[in-house]
Amino acid sequence: MNSLAAAACEVLAAADPQAKAELSRAAADAWRDGLPIGQATPPQRPARPARPLLLPPGQVPRRKINRGIKGRVALLHAIAHIELNAIDLAWDLIARFTDENLPRAFYDDWVTVAAEEAQHFSMIRDRLGALGASYGDLPAHDGLWESAADTRHDLAARLAVVPMVLEARGLDVTPEMIEKLRAVGDDASADVLEVIYREEIGHVAAGHRWFSHVCEARGVAPVALWQQLVARYFKGQLKPPFNYPARRAAGFDPDSYLFATG
């Protein structure tokens, strides 16, 4: 681990989910101890375990929280899959764009995000274990990484779509998940989601902050470029309901994202 970029690639090359989470935390510690940024070429795809089976998004069974364990396991499994992808998305962002002449604060932010995503995955994995399940037991989809692949050529596009659309959507839907888990008496899972929700506001804010930085460096208007990039690279529409307070806390003006809700 002689540079941050090399450490990022090491995380991306780890197929075992727990090893990926542990390497993520170790890389974050090394960065805080003074690891240089360096340069490295990230893989086109991160390594993945043999399970879960990856299906097209439309073929993954819908999850529904109910009083039985099965629905909660399905929900938590889906979140675990999102958090595992989020680890790789953060480290790929770090390794892939080291030629952008970005300040150290950029890497500070995304290393923090990567370490928190690793902790999120571990917390959800533990909740699955407490319910008698494991990550990999159920099928999942590869939509998050497809978005990363589509935007691998442009830092602005990556920031516009991944933290500012996909992660922002988590701010919209997580409070309802928390309420439903508490309604069926699963306060332990709800407490984990509360932690994730609070920290994801910071992740979306980092995306918004650095997207604005890139726009300023390029001399372009942030809202106009964001709307153009979302229209080009996001497959679908931005659909309400929106969590306006959480989005505002992350720096989002509603006028910027309501354009695509038709």
C-alpha positions as CSV (number, residue, x, y, z in Angstrom):
1,M,0.0,0.0,0.0
2,N,2.4,2.7,-1.3
3,S,-0.3,5.2,-2.4
4,L,-3.9,6.0,-2.0
5,A,-4.7,5.1,-5.6
6,A,-3.0,1.7,-5.2
7,A,-4.9,1.1,-2.0
8,A,-8.1,1.9,-3.8
9,C,-7.3,-0.6,-6.4
10,E,-6.5,-3.2,-3.7
11,V,-10.0,-2.7,-2.3
12,L,-11.6,-2.9,-5.8
13,A,-9.7,-6.2,-6.4
14,A,-11.0,-7.9,-3.3
15,A,-13.8,-10.3,-4.0
16,D,-14.7,-11.3,-0.5
17,P,-17.2,-8.7,0.9
18,Q,-15.8,-8.6,4.4
19,A,-12.2,-8.4,3.1
20,K,-13.3,-5.5,1.0
21,A,-14.8,-3.7,4.0
22,E,-11.7,-4.3,6.1
23,L,-9.3,-3.2,3.4
24,S,-11.4,-0.1,3.0
25,R,-11.0,0.9,6.6
26,A,-7.3,0.1,6.5
27,A,-6.8,2.3,3.4
28,A,-8.6,5.1,5.2
29,D,-6.4,4.8,8.2
30,A,-3.3,4.8,6.0
31,W,-4.5,7.9,4.2
32,R,-5.0,9.7,7.5
33,D,-1.4,8.7,8.5
34,G,0.0,10.5,5.4
35,L,-0.3,8.1,2.5
36,P,0.4,10.0,-0.8
37,I,-2.2,10.1,-3.5
38,G,-0.2,8.5,-6.3
39,Q,-1.7,7.0,-9.4
40,A,-3.0,3.6,-10.4
41,T,-5.3,2.1,-13.0
42,P,-8.6,0.8,-11.5
43,P,-10.2,-2.3,-13.0
44,Q,-13.1,-2.0,-15.3
45,R,-15.2,-3.8,-12.8
46,P,-14.5,-4.5,-9.1
47,A,-14.1,-8.1,-8.0
48,R,-17.3,-9.7,-6.8
49,P,-18.1,-12.9,-4.8
50,A,-19.8,-15.8,-6.5
51,R,-23.0,-14.9,-4.7
52,P,-25.3,-13.1,-4.9
53,L,-26.6,-14.0,-8.3
54,L,-26.9,-10.8,-10.4
55,L,-30.0,-10.4,-12.4
56,P,-31.4,-7.6,-14.5
57,P,-33.1,-5.0,-12.2
58,G,-36.6,-5.9,-13.4
59,Q,-36.1,-9.6,-12.4
60,V,-35.1,-9.0,-8.8
61,P,-38.1,-9.8,-6.6
62,R,-39.6,-6.8,-4.9
63,R,-39.1,-6.6,-1.1
64,K,-41.9,-6.0,1.4
65,I,-41.5,-5.4,5.1
66,N,-43.9,-7.5,7.1
67,R,-44.0,-9.1,10.5
68,G,-42.2,-12.1,9.3
69,I,-38.4,-12.3,9.0
70,K,-38.4,-13.0,5.2
71,G,-39.4,-9.5,4.2
72,R,-36.9,-7.8,6.5
73,V,-34.1,-10.1,5.3
74,A,-34.9,-9.2,1.7
75,L,-34.8,-5.5,2.6
76,L,-31.6,-5.7,4.5
77,H,-30.0,-7.9,1.8
78,A,-30.8,-5.3,-0.8
79,I,-29.3,-2.6,1.4
80,A,-26.2,-4.7,2.0
81,H,-25.8,-5.0,-1.8
82,I,-26.1,-1.2,-2.2
83,E,-23.5,-0.6,0.6
84,L,-21.0,-3.1,-0.9
85,N,-21.3,-1.3,-4.3
86,A,-20.9,2.0,-2.5
87,I,-17.6,0.9,-1.1
88,D,-16.4,0.3,-4.7
89,L,-17.9,3.4,-6.1
90,A,-16.1,5.6,-3.6
91,W,-12.7,3.9,-4.2
92,D,-13.2,3.9,-8.0
93,L,-13.8,7.6,-7.8
94,I,-10.6,8.1,-5.9
95,A,-8.4,6.0,-8.2
96,R,-9.9,6.9,-11.5
97,F,-9.7,10.6,-11.4
98,T,-6.2,11.3,-9.9
99,D,-5.3,13.2,-13.0
100,E,-7.9,15.9,-12.4
101,N,-5.6,18.2,-10.2
102,L,-8.0,18.0,-7.3
103,P,-7.1,19.3,-3.8
104,R,-6.4,16.9,-0.9
105,A,-9.7,17.8,0.6
106,F,-11.4,16.0,-2.3
107,Y,-9.7,12.8,-1.3
108,D,-10.3,13.5,2.4
109,D,-14.0,13.5,1.7
110,W,-14.2,10.4,-0.5
111,V,-11.9,8.4,1.8
112,T,-14.3,9.2,4.6
113,V,-17.2,8.2,2.5
114,A,-15.5,4.9,1.6
115,A,-14.8,4.1,5.2
116,E,-18.4,4.9,6.3
117,E,-19.8,2.7,3.5
118,A,-17.6,-0.1,4.7
119,Q,-19.0,0.3,8.2
120,H,-22.5,0.5,6.8
121,F,-22.0,-2.9,5.0
122,S,-20.7,-4.5,8.1
123,M,-23.6,-3.3,10.3
124,I,-26.1,-4.6,7.8
125,R,-24.2,-7.9,7.5
126,D,-24.4,-8.3,11.2
127,R,-28.2,-7.6,11.2
128,L,-28.6,-10.2,8.5
129,G,-26.7,-12.7,10.6
130,A,-28.9,-11.9,13.6
131,L,-31.9,-12.8,11.5
132,G,-30.3,-16.1,10.4
133,A,-29.3,-14.9,6.9
134,S,-26.1,-13.9,5.0
135,Y,-25.2,-11.5,2.2
136,G,-25.4,-13.5,-1.0
137,D,-28.5,-15.6,0.0
138,L,-30.7,-13.6,-2.4
139,P,-30.3,-12.3,-5.9
140,A,-29.4,-8.7,-6.6
141,H,-28.8,-6.5,-9.6
142,D,-25.9,-4.6,-11.1
143,G,-27.5,-1.3,-11.8
144,L,-25.3,0.8,-9.5
145,W,-22.1,-0.4,-11.2
146,E,-23.6,0.1,-14.7
147,S,-24.0,3.8,-13.7
148,A,-20.3,3.9,-12.7
149,A,-19.3,2.3,-16.0
150,D,-21.3,4.7,-18.0
151,T,-19.6,7.7,-16.3
152,R,-16.1,6.4,-16.0
153,H,-14.8,9.0,-18.5
154,D,-15.9,12.1,-16.8
155,L,-15.7,13.2,-13.1
156,A,-18.6,15.6,-13.5
157,A,-20.9,12.9,-14.9
158,R,-19.9,10.4,-12.2
159,L,-20.6,12.9,-9.4
160,A,-23.9,14.0,-11.1
161,V,-25.3,10.5,-11.3
162,V,-23.9,8.5,-8.4
163,P,-24.0,10.6,-5.3
164,M,-26.4,13.3,-6.6
165,V,-29.0,11.0,-8.1
166,L,-28.6,7.4,-6.8
167,E,-27.4,8.2,-3.3
168,A,-29.8,11.1,-3.0
169,R,-32.7,8.7,-3.7
170,G,-31.7,6.9,-0.5
171,L,-32.4,10.1,1.4
172,D,-36.0,10.0,0.0
173,V,-36.8,6.3,0.8
174,T,-34.8,5.5,4.0
175,P,-37.1,7.3,6.5
176,E,-40.1,5.2,5.4
177,M,-38.0,2.0,5.8
178,I,-37.1,3.1,9.3
179,E,-40.7,3.7,10.2
180,K,-41.8,0.3,8.8
181,L,-39.0,-1.6,10.7
182,R,-40.0,0.1,13.9
183,A,-43.7,-0.7,13.2
184,V,-42.9,-4.4,13.1
185,G,-40.7,-4.2,16.2
186,D,-37.2,-4.4,14.5
187,D,-35.7,-1.5,16.3
188,A,-32.2,-2.9,15.9
189,S,-32.4,-2.8,12.1
190,A,-34.1,0.6,12.3
191,D,-31.3,2.0,14.5
192,V,-28.7,0.8,11.9
193,L,-30.6,2.6,9.1
194,E,-30.8,5.7,11.2
195,V,-27.0,5.8,11.3
196,I,-26.7,5.2,7.6
197,Y,-29.3,7.8,6.8
198,R,-27.5,10.5,8.8
199,E,-24.1,9.7,7.2
200,E,-25.6,9.5,3.6
201,I,-26.6,13.1,3.9
202,G,-22.9,13.9,4.2
203,H,-22.1,11.7,1.2
204,V,-24.7,13.4,-1.0
205,A,-23.3,16.8,0.2
206,A,-19.8,15.7,-0.8
207,G,-21.1,14.9,-4.3
208,H,-22.8,18.2,-4.5
209,R,-19.8,20.1,-3.2
210,W,-17.3,18.5,-5.6
211,F,-19.6,18.7,-8.6
212,S,-19.8,22.5,-7.9
213,H,-16.0,22.6,-7.6
214,V,-15.6,20.9,-11.0
215,C,-18.1,23.2,-12.6
216,E,-16.3,26.2,-11.3
217,A,-13.0,24.9,-12.6
218,R,-14.6,24.3,-16.0
219,G,-16.4,27.6,-16.0
220,V,-19.9,26.1,-16.4
221,A,-23.2,26.6,-14.6
222,P,-23.7,23.7,-12.1
223,V,-27.4,23.3,-12.3
224,A,-27.5,23.4,-16.1
225,L,-24.7,20.9,-16.5
226,W,-26.1,18.6,-13.8
227,Q,-29.5,18.6,-15.6
228,Q,-27.7,17.8,-18.9
229,L,-25.7,15.0,-17.4
230,V,-28.6,13.4,-15.6
231,A,-30.7,13.5,-18.8
232,R,-27.8,11.8,-20.7
233,Y,-26.6,9.2,-18.2
234,F,-29.4,8.4,-15.8
235,K,-31.7,5.7,-17.1
236,G,-35.1,6.8,-15.8
237,Q,-36.8,9.8,-14.3
238,L,-36.3,11.5,-10.9
239,K,-39.5,10.6,-9.2
240,P,-41.1,12.1,-6.1
241,P,-41.7,11.9,-3.2
242,F,-38.5,13.8,-2.3
243,N,-37.1,14.4,1.1
244,Y,-36.8,18.1,0.9
245,P,-35.2,18.7,4.3
246,A,-32.5,16.1,3.8
247,R,-31.8,17.2,0.2
248,R,-31.5,20.8,1.4
249,A,-29.1,19.7,4.1
250,A,-27.0,18.1,1.4
251,G,-27.0,21.4,-0.6
252,F,-29.7,20.7,-3.1
253,D,-32.0,23.4,-4.3
254,P,-35.4,21.8,-5.3
255,D,-35.4,23.8,-8.6
256,S,-32.4,21.7,-9.7
257,Y,-34.0,18.3,-9.5
258,L,-37.7,19.0,-10.1
259,F,-36.9,19.5,-13.8
260,A,-37.0,15.8,-14.5
261,T,-40.2,14.7,-12.7
262,G,-42.6,14.9,-15.6
